[in-house]
Amino acid sequence: GVFSAAAMAADVVGEALRSHLVPEALELLNPRALAAVAGELGVSGSPGYGLAVSAAGSPETVARQVRDFSRLCRDGRAAATAALPPEQNGPAWQAIRDVLDRALDPAGAAVAVKIGLPIRRTVDLLTAAEALGAREGWPTAAAAHAGSGVVRAVFAVERAGEGAVRAGIESLRREAEAAEGHLVLEAAPAAVARGLDAWGSPGEALPVMRRLKAEFDPAGLLNPGRFVGGI
């Protein structure tokens, strides 16, 4: 389904998670991400936030879930809905997996982050990533595994100063941590990455990680300093 606001899609996700429905996957796409895969999802010409649902099981089970999810989307005031035939499911979900690579110019400088957090805060952090891009003037593609609490975002930062990029990503990390989550830097220009902690704070888990590192790599030979907390 396609929705005019992220909150509308979030309401449908909440209804689905509270229901008897058991989707195989729920993927929420911001408008730039949706535009990159709208053709594969059968919703070309319908801009907005996309919610893609994958159902598995017997043909009868899948048909029932398609009907139920279509009803949820209609009740949630979706601007458009589409149900793909089985032969189009594979290409559609491959496009979703590749969506962030497709949504921005691959030749441009970009920063990619992955945020893990409680499911109930997933949409909050997707919109926080969008808000960061809007404030800084960075084109932003964002996608969320809405049923598992993972948000991925890519920012086009070719015109931005390194300090501004680092400050922006750290501000987003603080929002993630305030939501009981964490942010991992997945990719960035070298000049940005050098001054930015890729992993963020591990919290109370750091002493345990250090003990495990000492036990399995007592000489400190395996990628020293490359992991969280400088391990």
N, CA, C and O of each residue as an XYZ file, in Angstrom:
924
protein
N       0.816     -1.183      0.000
C       0.000      0.000      0.000
C       0.859      1.246      0.000
O       2.006      1.222      0.448
N       0.298      2.344     -0.508
C       0.990      3.632     -0.533
C       0.194      4.613      0.309
O      -1.024      4.727      0.165
N       0.902      5.333      1.204
C       0.257      6.231      2.144
C       0.854      7.629      2.027
O       2.025      7.786      1.681
N       0.052      8.628      2.313
C       0.522     10.006      2.190
C       1.418     10.416      3.353
O       2.132     11.412      3.242
N       1.405      9.686      4.460
C       2.225     10.022      5.625
C       2.757      8.748      6.269
O       2.110      7.701      6.236
N       3.952      8.854      6.856
C       4.552      7.694      7.510
C       3.688      7.206      8.665
O       3.599      6.002      8.904
N       3.045      8.134      9.390
C       2.225      7.739     10.531
C       1.060      6.855     10.107
O       0.658      5.965     10.856
N       0.517      7.087      8.922
C      -0.592      6.268      8.436
C      -0.119      4.841      8.178
O      -0.807      3.879      8.522
N       1.059      4.709      7.571
C       1.617      3.375      7.355
C       1.934      2.709      8.687
O       1.741      1.503      8.843
N       2.428      3.506      9.662
C       2.746      2.949     10.976
C       1.505      2.400     11.653
O       1.566      1.370     12.325
N       0.380      3.077     11.482
C      -0.868      2.582     12.071
C      -1.240      1.219     11.495
O      -1.691      0.336     12.224
N      -1.052      1.050     10.199
C      -1.362     -0.234      9.572
C      -0.404     -1.314     10.076
O      -0.820     -2.443     10.335
N       0.861     -0.972     10.214
C       1.830     -1.929     10.763
C       1.407     -2.351     12.166
O       1.423     -3.538     12.494
N       1.030     -1.384     12.989
C       0.598     -1.704     14.349
C      -0.606     -2.622     14.360
O      -0.647     -3.579     15.133
N      -1.591     -2.344     13.513
C      -2.774     -3.206     13.426
C      -2.385     -4.617     13.005
O      -2.908     -5.597     13.535
N      -1.468     -4.713     12.055
C      -1.045     -6.038     11.576
C      -0.333     -6.824     12.674
O      -0.571     -8.021     12.836
N       0.541     -6.152     13.431
C       1.296     -6.845     14.471
C       0.417     -7.259     15.643
O       0.737     -8.203     16.364
N      -0.684     -6.554     15.828
C      -1.612     -6.914     16.913
C      -2.645     -7.952     16.466
O      -3.405     -8.458     17.291
N      -2.680     -8.267     15.194
C      -3.710     -9.149     14.655
C      -3.222    -10.594     14.600
O      -2.126    -10.912     15.062
N      -4.048    -11.456     14.032
C      -3.694    -12.856     13.838
C      -2.780    -13.039     12.631
O      -2.283    -14.142     12.404
N      -2.547    -11.984     11.854
C      -1.754    -12.092     10.638
C      -0.285    -12.348     10.973
O       0.238    -11.837     11.962
N       0.365    -13.145     10.131
C       1.771    -13.486     10.361
C       2.555    -13.241      9.068
O       2.938    -14.192      8.387
N       2.795    -11.968      8.728
C       3.522    -11.687      7.489
C       4.953    -12.193      7.552
O       5.587    -12.192      8.608
N       5.442    -12.620      6.412
C       6.844    -13.039      6.316
C       7.771    -11.830      6.412
O       8.873    -11.928      6.951
N       7.322    -10.695      5.888
C       8.120     -9.468      5.940
C       7.191     -8.267      5.811
O       6.164     -8.315      5.134
N       7.591     -7.178      6.489
C       6.921     -5.880      6.378
C       8.003     -4.850      6.119
O       8.875     -4.643      6.963
N       7.963     -4.209      4.977
C       9.000     -3.245      4.633
C       8.370     -1.886      4.371
O       7.498     -1.748      3.513
N       8.818     -0.890      5.112
C       8.327      0.474      4.952
C       9.379      1.290      4.208
O      10.547      1.307      4.597
N       8.964      1.963      3.141
C       9.870      2.718      2.280
C       9.484      4.188      2.279
O       8.308      4.522      2.130
N      10.467      5.070      2.445
C      10.151      6.481      2.350
C       9.940      6.855      0.878
O      10.238      6.046      0.000
N       9.436      8.059      0.586
C       9.073      8.371     -0.802
C      10.206      8.196     -1.808
O       9.971      7.693     -2.906
N      11.428      8.598     -1.463
C      12.527      8.433     -2.419
C      12.830      6.954     -2.655
O      13.104      6.552     -3.786
N      12.784      6.155     -1.611
C      13.011      4.720     -1.775
C      11.879      4.084     -2.577
O      12.129      3.270     -3.467
N      10.637      4.453     -2.266
C       9.515      3.880     -3.005
C       9.609      4.205     -4.485
O       9.343      3.343     -5.322
N       9.981      5.429     -4.822
C      10.060      5.815     -6.224
C      11.043      4.936     -7.000
O      10.869      4.714     -8.198
N      12.080      4.435     -6.311
C      13.096      3.620     -6.981
C      12.601      2.227     -7.329
O      13.173      1.568     -8.197
N      11.533      1.760     -6.656
C      11.062      0.387     -6.881
C       9.572      0.335     -7.187
O       8.975     -0.742     -7.188
N       8.968      1.488     -7.447
C       7.513      1.533     -7.640
C       7.061      0.637     -8.790
O       6.000      0.018     -8.712
N       7.850      0.563     -9.848
C       7.478     -0.279    -10.974
C       7.389     -1.745    -10.597
O       6.424     -2.423    -10.949
N       8.392     -2.239     -9.881
C       8.375     -3.639     -9.458
C       7.239     -3.922     -8.481
O       6.734     -5.044     -8.430
N       6.831     -2.917     -7.706
C       5.766     -3.126     -6.720
C       4.372     -2.870     -7.285
O       3.373     -3.076     -6.596
N       4.305     -2.424     -8.526
C       3.002     -2.218     -9.153
C       2.289     -0.966     -8.709
O       1.063     -0.898     -8.794
N       3.034      0.049     -8.227
C       2.401      1.275     -7.748
C       3.019      2.507     -8.406
O       3.107      3.562     -7.779
N       3.442      2.385     -9.645
C       3.987      3.540    -10.359
C       2.947      4.652    -10.405
O       1.755      4.402    -10.578
N       3.421      5.881    -10.247
C       2.509      7.015    -10.290
C       1.797      7.296     -8.988
O       0.901      8.139     -8.944
N       2.183      6.598     -7.910
C       1.555      6.816     -6.607
C       2.633      7.165     -5.586
O       3.104      6.288     -4.862
N       3.029      8.439     -5.517
C       4.091      8.830     -4.580
C       3.612      8.777     -3.135
O       2.425      8.944     -2.851
N       4.544      8.545     -2.241
C       4.224      8.506     -0.827
C       5.099      7.498     -0.116
O       6.167      7.135     -0.607
N       4.649      7.049      1.034
C       5.342      6.019      1.811
C       4.775      4.660      1.436
O       3.561      4.455      1.464
N       5.649      3.743      1.089
C       5.197      2.428      0.671
C       5.324      1.409      1.785
O       6.310      1.403      2.522
N       4.330      0.549      1.907
C       4.382     -0.568      2.846
C       4.237     -1.846      2.036
O       3.170     -2.128      1.490
N       5.319     -2.618      1.960
C       5.316     -3.875      1.217
C       5.193     -5.039      2.198
O       5.864     -5.070      3.229
N       4.333     -5.988      1.864
C       4.051     -7.121      2.742
C       4.320     -8.409      1.968
O       3.888     -8.552      0.824
N       5.021     -9.328      2.583
C       5.236    -10.647      2.003
C       4.526    -11.684      2.861
O       4.690    -11.717      4.081
N       3.734    -12.529      2.209
C       3.001    -13.583      2.910
C       3.483    -14.936      2.409
O       3.805    -15.084      1.230
N       3.532    -15.918      3.293
C       3.979    -17.261      2.936
C       2.978    -18.285      3.446
O       2.180    -18.004      4.341
N       3.033    -19.481      2.860
C       2.139    -20.553      3.285
C       1.447    -21.181      2.102
O       1.870    -21.012      0.958
N       0.386    -21.903      2.377
C      -0.387    -22.541      1.321
C      -1.061    -21.477      0.466
O      -1.204    -20.339      0.914
N      -1.478    -21.814     -0.751
C      -2.177    -20.822     -1.582
C      -3.383    -20.214     -0.876
O      -3.661    -19.024     -1.024
N      -4.096    -21.035     -0.106
C      -5.267    -20.520      0.603
C      -4.851    -19.516      1.690
O      -5.482    -18.474      1.867
N      -3.764    -19.861      2.416
C      -3.284    -18.969      3.471
C      -2.809    -17.647      2.889
O      -3.116    -16.581      3.424
N      -2.064    -17.714      1.798
C      -1.564    -16.496      1.166
C      -2.722    -15.644      0.667
O      -2.737    -14.430      0.868
N      -3.701    -16.284      0.010
C      -4.849    -15.528     -0.510
C      -5.599    -14.829      0.618
O      -6.038    -13.689      0.465
N      -5.746    -15.516      1.756
C      -6.453    -14.915      2.881
C      -5.676    -13.728      3.437
O      -6.259    -12.693      3.760
N      -4.344    -13.882      3.549
C      -3.547    -12.772      4.076
C      -3.546    -11.587      3.116
O      -3.558    -10.435      3.549
N      -3.531    -11.866      1.820
C      -3.601    -10.778      0.845
C      -4.903    -10.006      1.024
O      -4.898     -8.775      1.023
N      -6.013    -10.715      1.177
C      -7.302    -10.048      1.384
C      -7.279     -9.226      2.674
O      -7.734     -8.082      2.700
N      -6.743     -9.826      3.745
C      -6.762     -9.132      5.035
C      -5.863     -7.900      5.027
O      -6.238     -6.851      5.550
N      -4.675     -8.026      4.433
C      -3.789     -6.875      4.374
C      -4.340     -5.795      3.448
O      -4.197     -4.607      3.736
N      -4.955     -6.183      2.358
C      -5.568     -5.194      1.476
C      -6.650     -4.426      2.217
O      -6.786     -3.214      2.046
N      -7.420     -5.130      3.042
C      -8.455     -4.460      3.831
C      -7.832     -3.505      4.842
O      -8.307     -2.383      5.017
N      -6.754     -3.955      5.515
C      -6.090     -3.081      6.470
C      -5.591     -1.805      5.798
O      -5.711     -0.713      6.353
N      -5.029     -1.954      4.597
C      -4.522     -0.783      3.884
C      -5.658      0.148      3.483
O      -5.546      1.367      3.613
N      -6.736     -0.423      3.003
C      -7.883      0.426      2.637
C      -8.446      1.136      3.862
O      -8.749      2.328      3.813
N      -8.584      0.393      4.965
C      -9.084      1.013      6.188
C      -8.127      2.094      6.693
O      -8.549      3.051      7.342
N      -6.844      1.934      6.392
C      -5.846      2.915      6.793
C      -5.681      4.046      5.799
O      -4.726      4.817      5.887
N      -6.594      4.151      4.861
C      -6.642      5.239      3.883
C      -5.437      5.238      2.941
O      -4.867      6.288      2.644
N      -5.059      4.051      2.480
C      -3.998      3.963      1.485
C      -4.449      4.632      0.190
O      -5.589      4.472     -0.244
N      -3.536      5.382     -0.416
C      -3.848      6.029     -1.686
C      -3.851      5.038     -2.832
O      -4.514      5.262     -3.845
N      -3.117      3.942     -2.685
C      -3.061      2.912     -3.725
C      -2.660      1.597     -3.077
O      -1.918      1.581     -2.095
N      -3.147      0.506     -3.624
C      -2.734     -0.826     -3.185
C      -2.508     -1.689     -4.423
O      -3.079     -1.429     -5.483
N      -1.687     -2.701     -4.284
C      -1.434     -3.631     -5.380
C      -1.081     -4.983     -4.788
O      -0.342     -5.063     -3.807
N      -1.605     -6.041     -5.379
C      -1.261     -7.417     -4.999
C      -0.562     -8.053     -6.187
O      -1.139     -8.164     -7.269
N       0.673     -8.467     -5.984
C       1.466     -8.999     -7.089
C       1.209    -10.484     -7.285
O       1.024    -11.213     -6.310
N       1.193    -10.944     -8.539
C       1.119    -12.388     -8.779
C       2.407    -13.064     -8.331
O       3.444    -12.406     -8.243
N       2.365    -14.369     -8.046
C       3.549    -15.051     -7.496
C       4.816    -14.876     -8.318
O       5.904    -14.766     -7.753
N       4.699    -14.850     -9.627
C       5.908    -14.766    -10.454
C       6.611    -13.411    -10.335
O       7.770    -13.282    -10.730
N       5.927    -12.409     -9.798
C       6.553    -11.093     -9.637
C       7.105    -10.861     -8.231
O       7.776     -9.859     -7.981
N       6.824    -11.781     -7.320
C       7.268    -11.580     -5.942
C       8.782    -11.565     -5.817
O       9.342    -10.708     -5.132
N       9.446    -12.505     -6.472
C      10.905    -12.578     -6.386
C      11.571    -11.297     -6.860
O      12.361    -10.715     -6.116
N      11.276    -10.832     -8.086
C      11.879     -9.574     -8.535
C      11.527     -8.386     -7.651
O      12.358     -7.504     -7.437
N      10.291     -8.356     -7.133
C       9.888     -7.228     -6.290
C      10.709     -7.183     -5.011
O      11.176     -6.112     -4.623
N      10.895     -8.313     -4.350
C      11.639     -8.308     -3.091
C      13.130     -8.157     -3.314
O      13.830     -7.643     -2.441
N      13.637     -8.590     -4.461
C      15.033     -8.303     -4.782
C      15.222     -6.800     -4.950
O      16.222     -6.242     -4.499
N      14.257     -6.144     -5.601
C      14.334     -4.686     -5.744
C      14.305     -3.996     -4.389
O      15.028     -3.023     -4.173
N      13.476     -4.490     -3.474
C      13.427     -3.904     -2.130
C      14.756     -4.088     -1.409
O      15.230     -3.171     -0.739
N      15.361     -5.264     -1.542
C      16.659     -5.488     -0.892
C      17.722     -4.530     -1.436
O      18.629     -4.128     -0.707
N      17.610     -4.165     -2.715
C      18.598     -3.291     -3.353
C      18.171     -1.829     -3.359
O      18.827     -0.998     -3.987
N      17.077     -1.503     -2.668
C      16.444     -0.201     -2.874
C      17.356      0.974     -2.554
O      17.322      1.974     -3.272
N      18.159      0.894     -1.517
C      18.977      2.046     -1.160
C      20.093      2.267     -2.173
O      20.514      3.403     -2.393
N      20.573      1.200     -2.787
C      21.563      1.352     -3.852
C      20.936      1.973     -5.096
O      21.597      2.699     -5.839
N      19.669      1.685     -5.312
C      18.996      2.178     -6.505
C      18.467      3.593     -6.351
O      18.263      4.286     -7.347
N      18.241      4.037     -5.111
C      17.524      5.287     -4.886
C      18.385      6.532     -5.047
O      17.859      7.614     -5.306
N      19.712      6.397     -4.895
C      20.604      7.542     -5.001
C      21.665      7.279     -6.060
O      21.908      6.132     -6.438
N      22.284      8.331     -6.528
C      23.345      8.226     -7.528
C      24.509      7.426     -6.949
O      25.133      7.865     -5.983
N      24.814      6.247     -7.528
C      25.886      5.422     -6.948
C      27.258      6.062     -7.057
O      28.180      5.665     -6.344
N      27.414      7.053     -7.941
C      28.715      7.700     -8.096
C      28.914      8.834     -7.101
O      30.026      9.346     -6.969
N      27.867      9.233     -6.403
C      27.981     10.350     -5.479
C      28.456      9.930     -4.101
O      28.367      8.759     -3.733
N      28.964     10.897     -3.339
C      29.386     10.617     -1.960
C      28.151     10.366     -1.098
O      27.193     11.139     -1.130
N      28.183      9.293     -0.340
C      27.011      8.925      0.463
C      27.446      8.357      1.804
O      28.539      7.810      1.952
N      26.560      8.503      2.768
C      26.725      7.897      4.086
C      25.554      6.952      4.301
O      24.396      7.330      4.126
N      25.866      5.717      4.683
C      24.826      4.714      4.930
C      24.877      4.298      6.394
O      25.952      4.044      6.938
N      23.705      4.229      7.030
C      23.626      3.815      8.429
C      22.580      2.720      8.588
O      21.662      2.581      7.780
N      22.751      1.950      9.654
C      21.772      0.925     10.026
C      21.441      1.128     11.496
O      22.335      1.212     12.337
N      20.159      1.204     11.796
C      19.696      1.458     13.151
C      18.866      0.279     13.622
O      17.936     -0.144     12.936
N      19.196     -0.251     14.783
C      18.398     -1.299     15.408
C      17.745     -0.747     16.663
O      18.398     -0.069     17.456
N      16.459     -1.032     16.851
C      15.740     -0.456     17.986
C      14.450     -1.221     18.220
O      14.084     -2.061     17.399
N      13.747     -0.953     19.324
C      12.477     -1.637     19.559
C      11.488     -1.392     18.418
O      11.441     -0.302     17.846
N      10.709     -2.410     18.100
C       9.798     -2.327     16.965
C       8.902     -1.099     17.052
O       8.632     -0.454     16.039
N       8.444     -0.774     18.249
C       7.492      0.335     18.384
C       8.094      1.677     17.987
O       7.348      2.629     17.760
N       9.432      1.786     17.894
C      10.086      3.049     17.551
C      10.616      3.067     16.121
O      11.281      4.022     15.720
N      10.330      2.028     15.356
C      10.896      1.913     14.013
C      10.553      3.118     13.145
O      11.444      3.734     12.559
N       9.283      3.455     13.060
C       8.873      4.554     12.189
C       9.407      5.885     12.706
O       9.716      6.776     11.914
N       9.521      6.032     14.024
C      10.079      7.263     14.588
C      11.485      7.517     14.050
O      11.823      8.647     13.699
N      12.293      6.476     13.985
C      13.675      6.668     13.536
C      13.768      6.789     12.027
O      14.672      7.454     11.522
N      12.865      6.169     11.300
C      12.835      6.402      9.854
C      12.536      7.870      9.580
O      13.197      8.490      8.746
N      11.557      8.429     10.265
C      11.235      9.839     10.061
C      12.329     10.750     10.620
O      12.534     11.848     10.103
N      13.033     10.314     11.665
C      14.164     11.098     12.173
C      15.279     11.169     11.136
O      15.899     12.218     10.961
N      15.537     10.058     10.447
C      16.544     10.057      9.384
C      16.122     11.009      8.263
O      16.939     11.766      7.739
N      14.839     10.963      7.904
C      14.346     11.886      6.885
C      14.488     13.338      7.335
O      14.874     14.201      6.547
N      14.175     13.604      8.594
C      14.264     14.968      9.111
C      15.698     15.483      9.066
O      15.928     16.650      8.750
N      16.666     14.617      9.379
C      18.066     15.001      9.286
C      18.407     15.390      7.856
O      19.025     16.429      7.624
N      18.010     14.563      6.897
C      18.277     14.878      5.498
C      17.636     16.183      5.071
O      18.240     16.960      4.331
N      16.414     16.431      5.531
C      15.720     17.669      5.172
C      16.423     18.887      5.759
O      16.558     19.910      5.087
N      16.876     18.783      7.020
C      17.561     19.914      7.655
C      18.858     20.265      6.937
O      19.190     21.436      6.753
N      19.580     19.225      6.536
C      20.910     19.439      5.964
C      20.897     19.570      4.444
O      21.921     19.883      3.838
N      19.746     19.332      3.830
C      19.682     19.375      2.369
C      20.307     18.164      1.707
O      20.814     18.258      0.589
N      20.276     17.018      2.393
C      20.831     15.780      1.849
C      19.694     14.911      1.307
O      18.837     14.498      2.089
N      19.648     14.619      0.025
C      18.664     13.634     -0.459
C      18.800     12.345      0.337
O      19.906     11.844      0.536
N      17.674     11.811      0.791
C      17.692     10.688      1.730
C      16.750      9.587      1.280
O      15.576      9.830      1.001
N      17.274      8.385      1.213
C      16.451      7.196      0.986
C      16.478      6.371      2.265
O      17.544      6.130      2.830
N      15.309      5.938      2.720
C      15.228      5.185      3.974
C      14.238      4.046      3.833
O      13.208      4.169      3.171
N      14.574      2.932      4.472
C      13.708      1.755      4.458
C      13.769      1.115      5.832
O      14.804      1.150      6.497
N      12.654      0.528      6.254
C      12.597     -0.077      7.587
C      11.998     -1.461      7.509
O      10.994     -1.678      6.831
N      12.625     -2.410      8.216
C      12.013     -3.704      8.450
C      11.014     -3.481      9.593
O      11.364     -3.603     10.767
N       9.793     -3.161      9.240
C       8.849     -2.649     10.228
C       8.425     -3.697     11.243
O       7.905     -3.345     12.302
N       8.630     -4.963     10.951
C       8.264     -6.003     11.895
C       9.402     -6.474     12.764
O       9.209     -7.338     13.619
N      10.604     -5.916     12.564
C      11.739     -6.389     13.349
C      12.582     -5.271     13.942
O      13.551     -5.554     14.646
N      12.248     -4.006     13.681
C      12.943     -2.909     14.323
C      14.301     -2.580     13.745
O      15.244     -2.327     14.495
N      14.427     -2.576     12.420
C      15.678     -2.205     11.755
C      15.369     -1.121     10.726
O      14.469     -1.273      9.900
N      16.121     -0.035     10.785
C      15.990      1.055      9.827
C      17.321      1.213      9.095
O      18.383      1.241      9.716
N      17.251      1.316      7.785
C      18.437      1.600      6.973
C      18.214      2.933      6.274
O      17.115      3.213      5.796
N      19.256      3.754      6.215
C      19.132      5.042      5.540
C      20.435      5.367      4.829
O      21.522      5.030      5.298
N      20.301      6.032      3.686
C      21.454      6.503      2.929
C      21.255      7.981      2.636
O      20.187      8.398      2.190
N      22.291      8.769      2.890
C      22.257     10.210      2.681
C      23.260     10.587      1.591
O      24.415     10.164      1.639
N      22.827     11.375      0.618
C      23.740     11.902     -0.395
C      24.385     13.162      0.168
O      23.701     14.159      0.399
N      25.701     13.124      0.392
C      26.377     14.205      1.120
C      27.506     14.838      0.318
O      28.433     15.401      0.902
N      27.446     14.756     -1.017
C      28.579     15.222     -1.802
C      28.854     16.714     -1.653
O      29.986     17.146     -1.869
N      27.862     17.505     -1.293
C      28.073     18.951     -1.145
C      28.270     19.371      0.317
O      28.355     20.564      0.608
N      28.342     18.427      1.213
C      28.404     18.743      2.640
C      29.840     18.699      3.158
O      30.662     17.923      2.670
N      30.130     19.530      4.141
C      31.425     19.494      4.792
C      31.534     18.281      5.706
O      30.530     17.785      6.216
N      32.747     17.815      5.907
C      32.956     16.601      6.704
C      32.454     16.787      8.137
O      31.847     15.881      8.709
N      32.708     17.953      8.707
C      32.266     18.196     10.078
C      30.754     18.180     10.192
O      30.209     17.654     11.162
N      30.075     18.750      9.213
C      28.610     18.775      9.244
C      28.050     17.360      9.124
O      27.056     17.026      9.770
N      28.679     16.541      8.309
C      28.211     15.159      8.153
C      28.390     14.395      9.455
O      27.474     13.705      9.902
N      29.560     14.513     10.063
C      29.797     13.806     11.321
C      28.815     14.266     12.392
O      28.266     13.447     13.128
N      28.594     15.580     12.481
C      27.673     16.098     13.492
C      26.252     15.594     13.240
O      25.530     15.265     14.181
N      25.857     15.537     11.973
C      24.516     15.062     11.650
C      24.315     13.604     12.015
O      23.287     13.240     12.587
N      25.282     12.773     11.690
C      25.151     11.348     12.006
C      25.184     11.120     13.516
O      24.466     10.264     14.031
N      26.006     11.874     14.217
C      26.026     11.728     15.680
C      24.696     12.173     16.292
O      24.245     11.585     17.276
N      24.066     13.199     15.725
C      22.767     13.618     16.259
C      21.725     12.529     16.035
O      20.873     12.298     16.892
N      21.791     11.862     14.890
C      20.865     10.756     14.631
C      21.167      9.586     15.564
O      20.249      8.910     16.029
N      22.433      9.347     15.835
C      22.800      8.287     16.786
C      22.222      8.581     18.170
O      21.734      7.675     18.846
N      22.276      9.829     18.587
C      21.718     10.176     19.898
C      20.207      9.923     19.928
O      19.669      9.470     20.939
N      19.532     10.215     18.825
C      18.096      9.931     18.767
C      17.836      8.430     18.846
O      16.894      7.991     19.505
N      18.677      7.644     18.168
C      18.516      6.190     18.222
C      18.738      5.677     19.641
O      17.978      4.836     20.122
N      19.768      6.173     20.310
C      20.060      5.709     21.667
C      18.971      6.147     22.643
O      18.658      5.420     23.586
N      18.392      7.329     22.425
C      17.295      7.770     23.274
C      16.066      6.892     23.092
O      15.221      6.802     23.983
N      15.969      6.240     21.929
C      14.863      5.320     21.655
C      15.231      3.880     22.012
O      14.577      2.940     21.560
N      16.287      3.705     22.829
C      16.746      2.380     23.268
C      17.315      1.564     22.106
O      17.219      0.337     22.088
N      17.903      2.257     21.148
C      18.477      1.572     20.000
C      19.948      1.920     19.833
O      20.578      2.472     20.735
N      20.473      1.593     18.685
C      21.864      1.893     18.379
C      22.000      2.129     16.875
O      21.198      1.634     16.084
N      23.011      2.879     16.498
C      23.274      3.189     15.098
C      24.660      2.707     14.728
O      25.626      2.950     15.451
N      24.755      2.020     13.599
C      26.030      1.545     13.060
C      26.274      2.240     11.732
O      25.395      2.286     10.871
N      27.471      2.778     11.575
C      27.869      3.384     10.314
C      28.303      2.278      9.366
O      29.270      1.568      9.639
N      27.594      2.129      8.253
C      27.903      1.050      7.313
C      28.821      1.491      6.191
O      29.635      0.699      5.715
N      28.708      2.741      5.756
C      29.562      3.232      4.669
C      29.615      4.744      4.756
O      28.637      5.389      5.132
N      30.781      5.314      4.400
C      30.942      6.763      4.398
C      32.223      7.089      3.638
O      33.117      6.247      3.553
N      32.326      8.301      3.080
C      33.609      8.722      2.512
C      34.705      8.612      3.566
O      34.454      8.812      4.755
N      35.912      8.296      3.131
C      37.009      8.037      4.070
C      37.236      9.195      5.025
O      37.479      8.977      6.212
N      37.161     10.428      4.524
C      37.421     11.581      5.386
C      36.376     11.711      6.481
O      36.688     12.179      7.576
N      35.141     11.306      6.207
C      34.083     11.335      7.214
C      34.265     10.197      8.204
O      34.164     10.389      9.415
N      34.537      9.005      7.674
C      34.635      7.821      8.516
C      35.769      7.925      9.523
O      35.662      7.395     10.629
N      36.859      8.601      9.156
C      38.005      8.692     10.068
C      37.651      9.385     11.374
O      38.229      9.068     12.413
N      36.724     10.311     11.342
C      36.387     11.030     12.553
C      35.067     10.632     13.169
O      34.518     11.372     13.984
N      34.544      9.472     12.795
C      33.216      9.067     13.263
C      33.276      7.629     13.756
O      33.729      6.733     13.044
N      32.815      7.420     14.980
C      32.776      6.071     15.553
C      31.764      5.233     14.773
O      30.587      5.586     14.705
N      32.213      4.138     14.193
C      31.309      3.322     13.375
C      30.256      2.621     14.207
O      29.154      2.382     13.715
N      30.560      2.280     15.463
C      29.689      1.398     16.238
C      28.859      2.100     17.291
O      27.796      1.603     17.662
N      29.309      3.228     17.776
C      28.581      3.860     18.868
C      28.880      3.191     20.191
O      29.731      2.305     20.277
N      28.172      3.624     21.225
C      28.422      3.116     22.576
C      27.801      1.735     22.764
O      26.614      1.554     22.489
N      28.592      0.747     23.234
C      28.028     -0.575     23.494
C      27.371     -0.687     24.865
O      26.779     -1.716     25.191
N      27.478      0.376     25.672
C      26.843      0.351     26.991
C      27.479     -0.665     27.923
O      28.700     -0.824     27.940
N      26.650     -1.352     28.698
C      27.140     -2.268     29.721
C      27.740     -3.543     29.147
O      28.351     -4.320     29.880
N      27.576     -3.768     27.847
C      28.087     -5.009     27.244
C      29.591     -4.949     26.977
O      30.207     -5.984     26.723
N      30.194     -3.759     27.029
C      31.598     -3.637     26.646
C      32.541     -4.497     27.489
O      33.403     -5.158     26.911
N      32.429     -4.528     28.822
C      33.345     -5.392     29.583
C      33.246     -6.856     29.171
O      34.264     -7.546     29.105
N      32.050     -7.337     28.895
C      31.886     -8.728     28.453
C      32.582     -8.941     27.125
O      33.262     -9.950     26.932
N      32.418     -7.992     26.199
C      33.064     -8.111     24.891
C      34.583     -8.138     25.039
O      35.268     -8.894     24.349
N      35.105     -7.312     25.943
C      36.551     -7.275     26.129
C      37.063     -8.599     26.704
O      38.135     -9.069     26.320
N      36.308     -9.195     27.614
C      36.735    -10.484     28.168
C      36.739    -11.562     27.088
O      37.650    -12.388     27.029
N      35.715    -11.549     26.234
C      35.658    -12.530     25.147
C      36.815    -12.319     24.174
O      37.427    -13.281     23.709
N      37.108    -11.061     23.870
C      38.231    -10.764     22.987
C      39.537    -11.275     23.592
O      40.355    -11.875     22.896
N      39.727    -11.035     24.882
C      40.951    -11.477     25.546
C      41.061    -12.995     25.562
O      42.158    -13.545     25.462
N      39.926    -13.668     25.687
C      39.946    -15.128     25.747
C      40.273    -15.754     24.397
O      41.066    -16.691     24.309
N      39.645    -15.219     23.340
C      39.812    -15.848     22.028
C      40.945    -15.248     21.204
O      41.385    -15.860     20.230
N      41.423    -14.070     21.573
C      42.519    -13.431     20.843
C      43.461    -12.776     21.852
O      43.591    -11.552     21.867
N      44.133    -13.589     22.710
C      44.947    -13.009     23.800
C      46.094    -12.134     23.306
O      46.527    -11.229     24.019
N      46.592    -12.390     22.103
C      47.701    -11.586     21.594
C      47.221    -10.329     20.883
O      48.039     -9.496     20.493
N      45.925    -10.176     20.708
C      45.389     -8.986     20.057
C      45.767     -8.863     18.603
O      46.040     -7.764     18.120
N      45.786    -10.001     17.884
C      46.229    -10.009     16.485
C      45.087     -9.838     15.487
O      45.322     -9.462     14.339
N      43.848    -10.112     15.915
C      42.730    -10.145     14.964
C      42.056     -8.777     14.888
O      41.308     -8.387     15.785
N      42.333     -8.060     13.807
C      41.708     -6.757     13.557
C      41.677     -5.845     14.789
O      40.605     -5.388     15.187
N      42.817     -5.581     15.387
C      42.828     -4.756     16.603
C      42.236     -3.370     16.352
O      42.538     -2.720     15.352
N      41.384     -2.933     17.285
C      40.813     -1.600     17.205
C      39.705     -1.408     16.201
O      39.215     -0.293     16.025
N      39.301     -2.474     15.538
C      38.313     -2.344     14.453
C      36.885     -2.486     14.934
O      35.960     -2.100     14.220
N      36.677     -3.032     16.133
C      35.304     -3.313     16.575
C      34.877     -2.278     17.604
O      35.624     -1.358     17.936
N      33.664     -2.451     18.097
C      33.070     -1.517     19.050
C      33.962     -1.312     20.260
O      34.574     -2.263     20.748
N      34.044     -0.064     20.757
C      34.854      0.249     21.935
C      36.335      0.113     21.715
O      37.097      0.004     22.676
N      36.766      0.117     20.451
C      38.187     -0.016     20.148
C      38.746     -1.404     20.357
O      39.965     -1.568     20.409
N      37.895     -2.412     20.479
C      38.350     -3.785     20.710
C      39.105     -4.297     19.477
O      39.572     -5.436     19.468
